[in-house]
Amino acid sequence: MPHLHMEYTPNLPELDADKALLRLNLALVASGQFAAEFDIKSRAVQVGTFRIGTGLGERAFVHVKLALLSGRSAETKRQLSQSLLAVLQDLCEWPANVEVQLCAEILDIDRESYTKTAIGF
């Protein structure tokens, strides 16, 4: 725990997904909210088909969802969201001719129903 999902559009040529995941993971470690760095699982998916609104202009997005066990305060979740958004803003040179939306979302996973095991530790 936690699970970080990053979705992004293919029209962001300067975005390095692996570098983005590392930087997002580092921000989560720095938050002090998680017991061990190896508990953080992140993945990135480039969205092949997408539409943003109805306009004809070039648009793009990067959306990060952080799913974590329930029980954290609204303030802690707000701080995590702001931290992730700050990382996104500083990831790369965003294209000047593209309207880019950056989003961070925090989701609760029901603590009572979540199960996990580790093999090989």
N, C-alpha and C positions, 0 to 999 in steps of 0.2 A: 504494500500500500504506500503511496497512492498510485493511481494510473493516470497518465497524461496522454491525451490524444490531440494531435495537431493536424488539422486539415488546411490545405492551402491550394491556391489555383496555379495552373502551370504558366501563367503569364507574368511570373516574378522571377526573371532569369538570375538575379543576384542572390536569391534565397538559397542557402545551403542548409538542407533539412537536418543533416547530421550535426552540424555546428549549432543549429537552432536547438535541437534536443539537448545537447550537452549544456548549453547555456541556461536553458530552462531548468534542467535537473540541478545545476549548480545553484540557481536561485532558490529552489526548493530546499536543498541542503542548508543553505545559509539562513533560511527562515527559522530553523531550529524546531520545526513542527514534526519532524520525522526521526525515528530512532536510528536508522542506519541508511546510508546512501544507497545500498543495494536493494532497499525496499522500493525505491522509485523505479517504476516501469513506464517508459515513454515510447511512443511510436508516432510516425508521421505518414500521412496519406495525401498524395497529390490527387486532387479532385479533377477528373477528366472532363466531366460535363457539369456545368454550373451556369447559373444566371443570377445576376444581382439587379434587382428592380426591373424596370422596363425600358430604361434609357438605352441609347445607341452607343454611348461612349464606352471606352475601354475601362473595365473595372476588375478589381481583384480582392481577395481576402486571405487572411490567415486567422484561423479560429482555434483557440486552445481550450480544451475542456479538461479540468482537473477533477477526477473523481476520488474522493477520500472518505474514510470511515466517518460516519455521523458522530456528532457530539461537539464539534468545534463551534465557537461563538461566531456570530455574524461579523464581528470586528476582525477576528482572525481570518475568516474567509475573504473579507474585503482586502485585508493586507496581502494575502496570497495572490488574489486576483490582480491587484495593482502592481505587485512585484513581477508577475508574469507579463503583464501588459508593457511594463517598462523594458523588459528584455526584448519583447517583440519589436518595440519602436526602434531599438538600437541594433537590430540584427544585420541590416545591410543597407545599401543605398537603394531606396525605393524609387521605381521608375517615375519620372516627372510627368509622363503623359498618361498615367494610369491612376484612377481613383482607387486607393487601397484602404480597405477597412481591416483594422486589427481588433480582435476580440479575445477576452479571457473570461471563462465561465467556471464556477465552482459547483460541483455536484456532490450530494451526499450519497454514500452507499450505506445501506442498512447494516449496522454493526452486528445485529443478531443473526443475520443470514449469510454474512460473508465468511467464506472458508478459504484457507490457504495452507499449503505445505511447501517445504523446500527440500529438494533432493540433492545430495552431494555436498552438503555443508558439514 
